[in-house]
Amino acid sequence: MIDAMVHGVLSVSSGRRNALIPNAMLGRRKTARSVIWGAVYCLFLLAFTAGPVFANELDDFARARSAYESQDYALAATLFEALVGGTKPELTNRPLLLESFKYLGASYLFLGRFKDAEEAFERLLREEPSYELDPMAFPAEVQKTFNLVRQRIDWERIQAEREKRRAERVARQQEAKAAARKREGLIRLAALAETESVERVNSRWIAMIPFGVGQYQNNHPNAGTFFAVSEGLLLTLHIVSYFIHQDLEGQKPAEDKLGEARFAEKAFRYTNWVSLAVFGAVLITGIVDAQVRFSPKTTWERRRELPGDIRESLEIEIGASGIGARF
């Protein structure tokens, strides 16, 4: 009958023009007609099948509620258990489901099954946290138990939210620590990439050179500076005293200045000898020190420029980790 009705409607609307429409368009019209018929058929099927299901659930609920209103709480509990008992309730209509949990909990209370009543109310509030009992329809004991269950669920929800926030905070801290470790690793990597080690092979012959050259070659700059300054000053003193002594030796002072001239000549002569002796001792000491502490190799680090593409990639990685470093 449905097929004939849909077919008749489509035939009236398109019969006059079929002769002027190409075959391809007629095929598309037939396809559209099939789709429309399928949709209408599904709607009729849904209406005819859903109706009995809801009617059956409503009848079952009405019988259970009638038992509750007749104060036959044992029968009411049994009937409501059949509707909402187990992990998957029989009811598919949500309002009936919520009402069944409510009346089941009240029936349990009247039977003295307090724990079962709390579980029924808990399932109701899990389904609908904002559900409220009608204070005119239920006695104070039912209201009290229902409110206690609500308070417990609210407290559990608050605790769960606190735990969730705490877990999120710990996760953020762990992520921050991981990001910090990554940044530190990238910074160390950048420092290593910009530093190169240079190695130089030392020579025993260079270690024989005075004035701290051997010490500088062995990478002992403090000792090198000491020997360079000491030997330089002693050699300068020796040369200066030598020329002053030579100058005094060729002079012919007056009789009254003769004693002073002889004292000065003797002082500069001794200064020349002593400075030469000390210079030689320091020079030999420096050479011996350079040979005794001779290092076959000297290694040091120096900065080098990274290629542009590597520098850019490191800047991007470190910048993405939360640090605006530039090299």
Sequence and secondary structure as in RCSB ss.txt:
>XXXX:A:sequence
MIDAMVHGVLSVSSGRRNALIPNAMLGRRKTARSVIWGAVYCLFLLAFTAGPVFANELDDFARARSAYESQDYAL
AATLFEALVGGTKPELTNRPLLLESFKYLGASYLFLGRFKDAEEAFERLLREEPSYELDPMAFPAEVQKTFNLVR
QRIDWERIQAEREKRRAERVARQQEAKAAARKREGLIRLAALAETESVERVNSRWIAMIPFGVGQYQNNHPNAGT
FFAVSEGLLLTLHIVSYFIHQDLEGQKPAEDKLGEARFAEKAFRYTNWVSLAVFGAVLITGIVDAQVRFSPKTTW
ERRRELPGDIRESLEIEIGASGIGARF
>XXXX:A:secstr
 HHHHHHHHHHHHHGGGGGGS HHHHHHHHHHHHHHHHHHHHHHHHHHHHHHHHHHHHHHHHHHHHHHHTT HHH
HHHHHHHHH SSS S   HHHHHHHHHHHHHHHHHTT HHHHHHHHHHHHHH TT    TTTS HHHHHHHHHHH
HHHHHHHHHHHHHHHHHHHHHHHHHHHHHHHHHHHHHHHHHHHTEEEEEEE  TTGGG TTTHHHHHTT HHHHH
HHHHHHHHHHHHHHHHHHHHHHHHT    GGGHHHHHHHHHHHHHHHHHHHHHHHHHHHHHHHHHHHT  SEEEE
EEE    HHHHHHHHHHHHHTT     
